[in-house]
Every structure is written in C-alpha cells, then in structure tokens.
Amino acid sequence: MKMSIAVVFSALSFGEKKLAKYAHVATTTWLGRSVLIKGAHILERIGLAMVGGAGGLYVAVGLMRMENELFRNEWMVLLMMLYGAFGFYVGIDMPSRLAQTVKFTRPGEWSFDTDAAAMASAAGTFFAAIAVFLSVGIIVLDHTMRDGFSVLVGCCWAIGTSFQIAAGAIGRSKVIVEDG
C-alpha cells in the first residue's frame, strides 16, 4: 500500500495541532493566567516607579540650580526621587477590582468612589508631567530661572505626586471596603 506525501503531511499537521493544543493546556495549567497577569502588573508598577523617580530627579536637579542651600543637599534629591517613585507606584494605576465594581451611573450623577480617584490620578499625572517637562527644559537649555519659578515647579511636582498618592489611597480603600 502506497501512501502519498500529501497524506503523510496532513497527518503530521493534524498531529501538530493536537500537540500544540495539549502543550497550550499544559502551559496554561502550569503557569496560570493570573500568575502571568500579576507578574506583568508588578513589572508595570516597577516601571512606573522608575519613571516617577526619574521625574523627581529632574525636578530636584532643576531646584539645585537655585542659590538656596536647602535644595543643594543630596538628601533632598534622594527624597524627591523616592517620593516620586512612591507616588507613581501607588497612584497612576487603579486596582483592577475597582474597575470591575464600577457601577454605571446616569450622565448627571457623580460617584465619589471612582470619579474622585480618576480625577485625582489625572490631575496628579498632569501636574507632575508639567513639572518634569519644565525641569528638563531648564536643564537641557541650560537656562537660569528665577528662584520663584523654580519653587513653583517644585511645588507643582509635590502637588502632582501627592494627588497620585491620594488617588491610589482612594482607589485602594474602595477595594478594601468591597472585599470586606
């Protein structure tokens, strides 16, 4: 009995599909989807913390150009970097359970739980981004700014990062209340 090459290839491809199906099931069972999602979420949070720390560094370097000795201290630079890293780690991304428990409201209604967290996160991101943008511009252009403007940029950074932390606290307190 002769077998054609086409029959052999079709049998092999059928076996490949079956093997791929079983390999996918085995992989998904061994590494559950939730583990992969949690790992990706942790990497995302670490990346956001690094962006927040870098933003704090830029703002601190911009403030170091002032003649004030308070801002020329290395500890102030470290403090701004840590505050930025903490703010961006906690604030920008709301917990996934909060997004799942959002109740639909009519267009005129306002829900304090989700709307306040979203507004605080948006405002914090905006203010922190403005401060970082201005600081990088000052550093790159090597322009000396008045002390008042530098303090305004530093305050904008502190307010934005504080809004990020507040947004994370509001979002996480909602999740804790939902979980009981």
Disulfide bonds with the S-S distance in Angstrom:
none
